[in-house]
Amino acid sequence: MKAMPSEPPMAWRYCGNQIKLWRIQANVSRQELADKSSYDYESIKSMEVGRRRPTLHLLEVADEVCGAQGKLKAAQEYLKPEKFRSYAQGYMEYEVEAIAHSSFQPMLIPGLLQTPEYIRALFQGHCPPMDDETQEVRLAARLERQNLLDHQTRAFGFVIGEAALREQIGGPEVHKGQLLHLIEAGKRRNITIQVMPFNVGLHPGMLGSFVLLETPDHQKLVYLEAQETGMLDSDPENVSSFTQRHDMILRKALDPEASAAFIRKLAEEL
């Protein structure tokens, strides 16, 4: 199994180190730079070591204070927010080409089915906070991913936990719009949406979410994601294990028609 930890982008680390080197050369302390830029000491430290993306404001202040003559400000072009978290890049490459996509998501609506309002609400609640530019870039990227659903010869199967369907992320209005969107998406012939209700008892999905992909050359993979890491696995034994779990989940879940009725009832209650 290949783990992909959430390591900050190289550009963040390189640019942060350049800020530090210019600051030291100019005999400017980290606290002085913090005071000049109206950031706290820990924020400057986080940006210098690459844990946080250096902001344009800091680059401009550091450039002036350290006498970098535009060299630090020029780094902004290389610090554009990434469309996806670094640990998910490999998965995204396979997802684009996959001919079959099957997933189980117990706590959140799957990204391919999220409305723009739902996505914004998720990003607004992100911890640590996400800056506006990153939010907009990742919102656009997630909506662009959803174009994959337009490929009518590709099969998409989603099993969604009842908890995800009841959690009012973004408030009642956003939540209702999300539920209605699921009902419409489920009408497409290449998309199957099923609900895993609370009352089914023990099932393999209680161990967490996962995605199964099949490539055009029929390679099969499983992708697992935790809060700050992702794992993309092609080992046949591991993929087989998750395929068996998915089969059991499908047997436990409501069928597509009953699922649509279940979601519609939840929407009507709002």
N, C-alpha and C positions, 0 to 999 in steps of 0.2 A: 504494500500500500504506500502510495506516494503522498506524503504530507506537504502542504504548501503553506507555511506560516505567513502571517500578515507582516511581512518585512517592509519597512518604509522604502519608497522608490529611491533608486540610486541618485536621481537628480536632487531630491531633498537633502540627502546626506552630503553630496558634493557641494551644493550651494551653501548649506549651513556651515560646512567646514571653511568655505571661502570667507564667509562673514566673520568667522572666528579668527582666521589668519589675518585678515585686513584689520580687524579690531585690535589684535595683539600688536601688529606692526605699528599702528597709530597710537599705541599706549592708551587705549580706551578700555576701561573696565566693563565687564558685563552689566554691572549695575548702572553705570553711566549711560550705556546704550539703552538700557531699559527705561531710564528716566527720560532720555531724549525722544524715544519712540512711544512713550506712554504705555509700554507693556510692563508686566511684572518680571522679576528676575527669572522665574521658572519658565515663563513663556519664551524668553530669549534663549535660555538653555535648551529647551525642547527643540527650537528651530535650529540652533547651532549643531546639535547632535543628530538632526535629521528625523526626530520622532514626529515632528509637526512640519507641515509645509511652510517655508518662509514666505511671509506675506509681501505684497508689493510695497506696502507702507514701510516695513522694516528695511527692505532693500534700498528704498529711497533715502531713508534716514541714515542707515549705515554707510551708504555710498558717500553722502555729504560729510558725515562726522569723521569717517576714516579716510577721506580724500581719495576714493577709488576712481574718481573721474569717469563715472558711467559704467565701470566694469561690473559692479554688483547689480545695478539696475538692469543691465542687459540679460541677467540670468532669468528674469521673469518669463521670457519666451520659452524657457525649458521647464517651467514649473506649472504648466497647465495641469489642472486636476485630471487624474486618470478616470476613464469611463467606468472601470470596475476595480474592485479591490484586487491587490496584486495576487492574492492566493487563488482568485477565481479566474485568472486569465486563461489558464490551460483548459478549464472546463468550458469557457466561452468559445474557444476555438473548436471544440468538438460539438458543442450544441448547435452551432451554425450549420454544420454539415449533417447532423443526425437525421435519420429517416424515421426514427421512433423515439419518443420521449415519454417516459412514465415516471410519475413522482408521487410521493406521499408527503404532505405538509400538515402537521397537527396544529400549529399555533398561528401561522400567518397565511394569508392568501398567496399562492405562488406568484412570483414576479411576472411571469408571462401573462397573468390574468389580472394584474393590478391596474386600477384606474389611476390617472394622473393625480387626483386628489388624495387617494389612499397613499400613493408613493410619497407625496409631499408631507403627509402627516407622519409617515414613518421617518423621513429624514429630519423633520422638525424635532422628533423625539430621540434622535441619535445621540449616543453618549460614547466618547466626548462629542461636544457640539460640532456640527459640520458647517463650514462657511458657505455663504450664499453661492459663490461660483461653483464649488464642488457639487452642491445640491442641484444646480441647474444642469451641469454636465452629466451627472449620473441619472437625473430624471430623463433627459433626452436619450441617453444610452439605453435605459430600461424600456422606454417606449419604442425605440428602434428595434430592440430584441423582439418585441411583440409582433413585428412583421413576419416572423417565422411562422406564425399561425396561419398566414395567408397561403402557405404552400399546401395545397389541398391533397397532395400525394404523400404528405408526412403525417404520421399518426401521433396524437398527443392525448395522454391519459393522465388525469389529475384526481387524486383522492385527497380530500380536504377534511381535516378534523372539525368537529362541531365547535370546538373552542375558537377556531379561527373565524368561523361564521357568526359567532355571537359577540366577539370582542369588537366594541365600537371604536375602532381606530379612526381618529379624525372627527368623532362625534356622530350623532344619529344620521344627519343628512349625507355625509360622506359615506357612512357605512351602508345606508340604503342604496346609494348609487353603485357601490361596489357589488352588493348582492344582485341587483338588477343586471349589472354587467355580466356576472357569472351566468345568469339564466340565458342571456342572449348568446354568450360565447358557447354555451353547451348545445345550442341548436345547430352549430356547424358540424358537418358530417365527419370531419377529421379530428374533432375534439370530443372527449368523453370526460364528464365531470361527475364524480361520485362523492358522497358524504359519508364520513365515518362518525356515526352518532355516539353519544356518551354511553348509551345503554347496551352496547354490544359486549361489554366486559373486556377481559384480557385479550390483547391482540399484539402482533409483532411490531406494529407502528408505535407502540408506547416507548420503544427504545429510541425514537427520534426520526427526523426527516431524512429523506434520501431521494436521489434522482437516478434513474436507469436510462442509458442512452444506447442506441444501436446505430452504427455508422453505415455509410453506403456499402462498404465491403463486409458488413455484418460482424464487425468487431463490437463486442458489448462491454460497457463500462458502467461503473457505479460512482456517484459523486456524493460525498458527505460534507456537511458544512457545520461548523460550530461558530461561536461568537467571533473568534479572531483567527480562524484557520479553516482550510478546506482540504479535502483529500479526493483525488481522482484515481480510481483503481481499475486496472484491466485484468487483474489476476482471475483466471476462470473460476477457481474455487470460491473466491470472495464474491464475484459477480453472481455465481450460482446461488450462494447463500441469500443474497439480497433479492434475487429473482423469486426464490421460494417464499421469502417473507412478503414480497409484493403480491404474489398469488394468493396468499392467505388473507392479506389485507383486502384484496378485491372481493373475496368470498364473504368477508365480514361486513363490508361497506354496503350502503343502500345502492340499488341499481340506478342507472342514469335518470329514469323517469321519476322514481321516488325521490331521488336527490334534488331534482328540479323543483318538485312540489315542496320539499322540505325548505329549500332556500327561498322559494316564493312566499311561503308562510312566514318565515322570519322577516322578510322585507315588508310584508303587510302589517306586521306588528309594530313597525317603527312609525 
